[in-house]
Amino acid sequence: MSDFEITALVLAEHEVFRREFSALEDLSGRELAAAWEALHAELEVHAVAEEQLFYPLLAQEADGEQETAEGVHDHNEIRHAAAAVEEHEVGSEDWWEAVHTVRQVNADHMSEEETDFFPPFTEAVDDEQREALGMRWLAFHDEHERADGLSGGDAEVAEVVVTEVPAGEPSLQGRLPVGDVGQPPGSVGRHVVVGVCEVDSCRAHLVQLLAVPGNGFGQVDDGQDLGTTELGDLHSTHGGRLWASAGSSCTCPGTCRSSPLTSPATRAAVCPTA
């Protein structure tokens, strides 16, 4: 199974959530408030992405209407629990109690998905389609970073089960063009950069980027920060499509542990131990 098919990405993001909820326990003050705000947004992006890309096909192709209804119900319960956190002062006893409620409801939901939802979905939806959905999953997270453009309101089961999921991978329009992997510097091709795993001198130069789906690493030689400069001089014997997020990088050389990566989906996919 590819690391970039949709159920692998959902699972990877589940692991990110488990780590991020745990990490809250070590924070206080402004850091705690900022971490919760980011996590709250990530939960919403994750939920809506599932409601648009995963649950419709679970209902339509895997005979999973009941599972879809349960999943949407869980998402709304998580939304309500997360909204309740905002009613309390950050770090107070009541605030922590509300956060722990969100954590438990979300943990139960993720376990149910992994145990009961993934198997019928992967059996009913073929590898190629799941891979295309994974690309759409990453694109959705890029588009709605920090829950931009999402209402945060309850989802309706009746709408989710009839949602039409576009076929194939998303358009690459608007992505940063870079040279083809394995082709001469300066050539323009199909590939775009998915994310950065290693940075030299904290974002000064790109050192390593991940080739997807699962085809190894390509090396970048003196490519400038994607946020300001077109990347050239890609050279690698590994093929595969690369995905890009402008400005995606880690803050410290040799690590993949920080939030400048655009989303937990990209962070989980590019840096699975983040």
C-alpha positions as CSV (number, residue, x, y, z in Angstrom):
1,M,0.0,0.0,0.0
2,S,1.3,3.4,-1.0
3,D,2.1,5.9,1.8
4,F,0.2,8.5,-0.2
5,E,-3.2,6.7,-0.8
6,I,-6.0,8.3,1.2
7,T,-6.4,5.8,4.0
8,A,-2.6,5.9,4.7
9,L,-2.8,9.7,4.9
10,V,-5.8,9.6,7.2
11,L,-4.0,7.1,9.4
12,A,-0.8,9.2,9.5
13,E,-2.8,12.2,10.5
14,H,-4.5,10.3,13.2
15,E,-1.0,9.6,14.6
16,V,-0.3,13.4,14.4
17,F,-3.4,14.1,16.4
18,R,-2.5,11.6,19.1
19,R,0.9,13.2,19.5
20,E,-0.4,16.8,19.4
21,F,-3.0,16.1,22.1
22,S,-0.3,14.6,24.3
23,A,2.1,17.5,23.6
24,L,-0.5,19.9,25.0
25,E,0.2,18.6,28.5
26,D,3.7,20.0,28.4
27,L,2.7,23.6,27.4
28,S,1.3,26.6,29.2
29,G,0.3,30.2,28.6
30,R,0.5,31.6,25.1
31,E,2.2,28.4,23.7
32,L,-0.7,26.3,25.0
33,A,-3.3,28.7,23.6
34,A,-1.6,28.7,20.2
35,A,-1.2,24.9,20.1
36,W,-4.8,24.3,20.9
37,E,-6.0,26.9,18.3
38,A,-3.9,25.1,15.6
39,L,-5.1,21.7,16.7
40,H,-8.7,22.8,16.7
41,A,-8.3,24.0,13.2
42,E,-6.6,20.8,12.1
43,L,-9.4,18.7,13.5
44,E,-11.9,20.6,11.4
45,V,-9.9,20.4,8.2
46,H,-9.5,16.7,8.8
47,A,-13.2,16.2,9.4
48,V,-14.4,18.1,6.3
49,A,-11.8,16.4,4.1
50,E,-13.2,13.0,5.2
51,E,-16.7,14.2,4.6
52,Q,-15.9,15.3,1.0
53,L,-13.4,12.6,0.0
54,F,-13.6,9.5,2.2
55,Y,-17.1,9.1,3.5
56,P,-19.0,9.6,0.2
57,L,-17.2,6.6,-1.4
58,L,-17.4,4.6,1.8
59,A,-21.2,5.0,1.5
60,Q,-21.5,4.7,-2.3
61,E,-19.0,2.0,-3.1
62,A,-18.4,0.0,0.1
63,D,-22.0,-0.3,1.3
64,G,-21.0,1.8,4.3
65,E,-24.0,4.2,4.8
66,Q,-24.3,3.2,8.4
67,E,-20.6,3.7,9.0
68,T,-20.8,7.1,7.2
69,A,-23.7,8.2,9.4
70,E,-21.7,7.2,12.5
71,G,-18.6,9.0,11.3
72,V,-20.5,12.2,10.6
73,H,-22.2,12.0,14.0
74,D,-18.8,11.6,15.6
75,H,-17.4,14.6,13.7
76,N,-20.3,16.8,14.9
77,E,-19.7,15.6,18.5
78,I,-16.0,16.5,18.2
79,R,-17.0,19.9,16.8
80,H,-19.4,20.6,19.8
81,A,-16.8,19.4,22.3
82,A,-14.1,21.6,20.7
83,A,-16.4,24.6,20.7
84,A,-17.0,24.0,24.4
85,V,-13.3,24.4,25.1
86,E,-13.5,28.1,23.9
87,E,-15.9,28.9,26.7
88,H,-13.2,28.6,29.4
89,E,-9.9,30.4,30.2
90,V,-7.0,28.7,28.6
91,G,-5.2,26.4,31.1
92,S,-8.0,26.5,33.7
93,E,-9.3,23.3,35.3
94,D,-12.5,23.6,33.3
95,W,-10.5,24.2,30.1
96,W,-8.4,21.1,30.6
97,E,-11.5,19.1,31.3
98,A,-13.1,20.2,28.0
99,V,-9.9,19.5,26.1
100,H,-9.7,16.0,27.6
101,T,-13.3,15.4,26.4
102,V,-12.3,16.4,22.9
103,R,-9.3,14.1,23.1
104,Q,-11.3,11.1,24.2
105,V,-14.2,11.6,21.7
106,N,-11.7,12.0,18.9
107,A,-9.6,9.0,20.0
108,D,-12.7,6.8,20.0
109,H,-13.7,8.0,16.6
110,M,-10.2,7.4,15.1
111,S,-10.1,3.9,16.5
112,E,-13.5,3.1,15.0
113,E,-12.4,4.4,11.6
114,E,-9.2,2.4,11.6
115,T,-11.0,-0.8,12.7
116,D,-14.4,-0.7,11.0
117,F,-14.2,1.9,8.2
118,F,-10.8,1.3,6.5
119,P,-11.1,-2.4,5.7
120,P,-14.3,-2.3,3.6
121,F,-13.2,1.0,2.0
122,T,-9.8,-0.5,0.8
123,E,-11.6,-3.6,-0.4
124,A,-14.1,-1.7,-2.5
125,V,-12.0,1.2,-3.8
126,D,-9.0,0.2,-6.0
127,D,-5.4,1.3,-5.4
128,E,-5.4,3.8,-8.3
129,Q,-8.5,5.6,-7.0
130,R,-7.2,5.7,-3.4
131,E,-4.0,7.2,-4.6
132,A,-5.8,9.9,-6.6
133,L,-7.9,10.6,-3.5
134,G,-4.7,10.9,-1.5
135,M,-3.5,13.6,-3.8
136,R,-6.9,15.4,-3.4
137,W,-6.5,15.0,0.4
138,L,-3.2,16.8,0.3
139,A,-4.6,19.5,-2.0
140,F,-7.6,20.1,0.2
141,H,-5.3,20.6,3.2
142,D,-3.2,23.1,1.3
143,E,-6.3,25.0,0.2
144,H,-7.8,25.1,3.7
145,E,-4.8,25.6,5.9
146,R,-5.9,26.6,9.4
147,A,-9.5,25.8,8.4
148,D,-9.6,28.8,6.0
149,G,-12.9,28.9,4.2
150,L,-14.5,26.2,6.4
151,S,-17.6,27.1,8.5
152,G,-17.0,24.8,11.4
153,G,-20.7,23.9,11.3
154,D,-22.3,20.5,11.6
155,A,-22.3,18.2,8.6
156,E,-25.4,16.5,7.4
157,V,-25.4,12.8,6.7
158,A,-27.9,13.1,3.9
159,E,-25.6,15.5,2.1
160,V,-22.4,13.6,2.7
161,V,-23.6,10.3,1.3
162,V,-24.6,11.8,-2.0
163,T,-21.5,14.0,-2.4
164,E,-19.9,13.4,-5.8
165,V,-16.1,12.9,-5.5
166,P,-14.2,14.0,-8.6
167,A,-12.3,11.2,-10.4
168,G,-8.6,11.3,-10.9
169,E,-5.9,13.5,-9.3
170,P,-6.5,17.3,-8.8
171,S,-5.3,19.8,-11.3
172,L,-1.7,21.0,-10.9
173,Q,-2.7,24.5,-12.0
174,G,-1.2,27.0,-9.7
175,R,1.5,24.7,-8.3
176,L,5.1,25.6,-8.6
177,P,6.7,24.2,-11.7
178,V,10.1,22.5,-11.3
179,G,12.4,20.4,-13.4
180,D,11.5,16.8,-14.1
181,V,13.2,14.3,-11.7
182,G,16.1,12.7,-13.6
183,Q,16.1,15.3,-16.3
184,P,18.6,18.1,-17.0
185,P,18.5,21.3,-14.9
186,G,16.1,23.9,-16.1
187,S,13.8,21.5,-17.9
188,V,10.1,21.9,-17.1
189,G,7.9,18.9,-16.6
190,R,5.0,17.3,-14.8
191,H,6.5,17.2,-11.3
192,V,5.9,19.6,-8.5
193,V,7.4,19.5,-5.0
194,V,5.5,17.9,-2.2
195,G,7.4,19.0,0.8
196,V,10.8,19.4,2.4
197,C,12.3,17.0,4.7
198,E,15.6,18.6,5.4
199,V,16.8,22.2,5.3
200,D,20.3,23.7,5.4
201,S,20.9,26.6,7.8
202,C,17.2,26.8,8.7
203,R,15.5,27.4,5.4
204,A,18.5,28.8,3.5
205,H,18.7,26.0,1.0
206,L,16.6,22.9,0.3
207,V,18.6,19.7,0.8
208,Q,16.2,16.8,0.4
209,L,12.7,16.3,-0.8
210,L,10.4,13.4,-0.9
211,A,9.3,11.7,-4.2
212,V,5.9,10.2,-4.2
213,P,4.3,7.8,-4.4
214,G,6.9,5.8,-2.5
215,N,9.7,6.0,-5.1
216,G,12.5,7.3,-2.9
217,F,14.2,10.6,-2.4
218,G,15.3,13.1,-5.0
219,Q,18.2,15.4,-4.1
220,V,18.0,19.1,-4.6
221,D,21.3,20.9,-5.3
222,D,21.3,24.6,-4.2
223,G,17.6,25.1,-4.8
224,Q,16.4,28.2,-3.1
225,D,13.5,28.5,-0.7
226,L,10.3,27.6,-2.6
227,G,8.6,30.6,-1.1
228,T,10.6,33.0,-3.2
229,T,12.4,31.1,-6.0
230,E,11.7,28.6,-8.7
231,L,13.5,25.4,-8.0
232,G,15.9,24.0,-10.5
233,D,18.7,21.5,-10.8
234,L,16.7,18.4,-9.7
235,H,18.6,15.2,-10.2
236,S,17.6,11.7,-9.3
237,T,17.1,8.3,-10.7
238,H,13.8,8.0,-8.8
239,G,10.7,8.7,-10.8
240,G,7.3,9.6,-9.4
241,R,5.2,12.7,-9.0
242,L,6.2,15.3,-6.5
243,W,3.8,17.6,-4.7
244,A,4.5,21.1,-3.6
245,S,3.6,23.6,-0.9
246,A,5.4,26.9,-1.3
247,G,7.5,27.7,1.7
248,S,7.1,24.2,3.3
249,S,10.1,23.5,5.4
250,C,11.3,22.4,8.8
251,T,12.8,24.9,11.1
252,C,15.9,22.9,12.0
253,P,18.4,20.9,9.9
254,G,17.8,17.2,9.7
255,T,14.5,17.2,11.5
256,C,10.8,17.1,10.5
257,R,9.1,18.2,13.6
258,S,7.7,21.6,13.2
259,S,4.6,23.4,12.1
260,P,5.9,25.4,9.1
261,L,4.9,22.4,7.0
262,T,1.6,23.5,5.7
263,S,-0.6,21.0,7.4
264,P,-0.7,17.8,9.5
265,A,-1.5,15.9,6.3
266,T,1.6,17.1,4.6
267,R,3.7,16.9,7.8
268,A,2.5,13.3,8.3
269,A,3.1,12.3,4.7
270,V,6.5,13.9,4.3
271,C,7.8,13.5,7.8
272,P,6.0,10.4,9.3
273,T,8.0,10.6,12.5
274,A,7.2,14.3,13.1
